[in-house]
Structure formats: structure tokens, C-alpha cells
Amino acid sequence: MEDYGQMTLVGHLTELRRRLIIALLAIIGFSIIGYVFSEQIIKVLTVPIGELIFLSPTEAFYTHIRVAIYAGFILALPVVIHQVWRFVLPALNQNERRLLYLLVPLSVLLFFLGLAFSFFIVIPFGMRFFLGFSGPGLRPMLTLDYYISFVITITIPFGILFQLPLVQGFLIRFRLVTVKQLERMRKYVVVGAFVVGALFTPPDVLSQVFLAVPLILLFELGLIMGRIISPRSKSK
């Protein structure tokens, strides 16, 4: 690959287009695989809720398409992240490259941990909470489309929010903030975590706590990571 310092604007755009095409082809390819196994994926996703219904002839078909794209994005994520880092890699020095070789796999791991946490803990609890309002005259009949939309809406934000330690690490490593500055922001982070919990989870206190507490722990993990990778020449 040509060095970034020697590349023209056209060269940068050509390289960016190549990386985007590879990432898009990966998503399309894995989405096709996801569609082939969409029925099995739906069975896995509906484990916390059981039997569902659909209200229109096309609802089940479009839900299979949505599940296929969702699965394609999740499965292609390592390829997408790899292409992003391959694009920025030539602009980094040797030490920064070594750091990325550690952080990129960690980024993928944290994303999948976020997905697992939301699917195995938050969603089952949220479903039990909401369905607990049923009674003799109120029978729950959830549709397939609504439930799959609910799962996607919950899991993707959790995967993204679990990237918080890496964001902190980058900010500290490139001297945009210091560990001391982030420590002074701790009380605001606690409040912000509960605000984010209110925005990205169903409207009940316990679900918000289930998101807020991991975010606070991830923030503390980011502080630990920041202390490890912070520039030696700069004090806290």
C-alpha cells in the first residue's frame, strides 16, 4: 500500500472506496448466509419469549429479511472493523500500530459482549417485566415483527456502548484528555449512564439500571486502560 504521506486526494478516495466495497460485500455475503439460516436464527432470538404471531401475509417474509441483514452485519463486523483499521493504519507510527493490533480484537470482543449481555440478561428481564402486566382480561399476543425490532433496538446499542473503554483509551493515548480529567468527570458519567439507560432501554427503572451499571463499570475499565497506555511523558 502506498504511504499516506505520498498519496494524493484521489489516492485516498480510491483506497477508501476499495475498503468500503470490501466491507459492503462482506455484509451482503453474510446477509445471504443469514437468510439461508434465518429460520434457525429466529428460533434462537425468540427463546426468551416463545411463540409469536404475525398479522399480515408479508410480515414473516420481511422479518426474515431483517434478521438476515442483522445477522449479516454482526457476522461481517470483524471484516468491517478490519477494513477501517487497514485504511487508517498507514497514517500511524509503529507504536500506534502495535497498539491497534491489541485494540481491534478487543473492540470486536467488547461488541459481542454487549450483544450477549443485552440478549441474555436485559431482554429476558424486560420481557418478564412487560408481560407481567397481563391479566385475566389482558392477554399478551406479541407479533414477530415487533419482537425482532425490539431485539435489534436493544442489542445493537449495547454493542456500541460497550466500546466505551476503547474510546477513553484513545482519548488518553492521543492526549486529548488525561486520566485525572476523566476521574473528575466520574459523577457526571454516573448520571449520564442512567440517562442513556433511560433512552436505550424500555421505560422501567430496573432495565435502566441493567444498562447504567455496566456502563459505569466500563468507564472504570477505561480509566484502568488509560493508566496503562497513557503517554509516559505526560503525568496524570
Secondary structure, 3 states (H helix, E strand, C coil): CCCCCCCCHHHHHHHHHHHHHHHHHHHHHHHHHHHHCHHHHHHHHCCCCCCCECCCCCHHHHHHHHHHHHHHHHHHHHHHHHHHHHHHHHHCCHHHHHHHHHHHHHHHHHHHHHHHHHHHHHHHHHHHHHHCCCECCECCCCEHHHHHHHHHHHHHHHHHHCCHHHHHHHHHHCCCCCHHHHHHCHHHHHHHHHHHHHHHCCCCHHHHHHHHHHHHHHHHHHHHHHHHHCCCCCCC
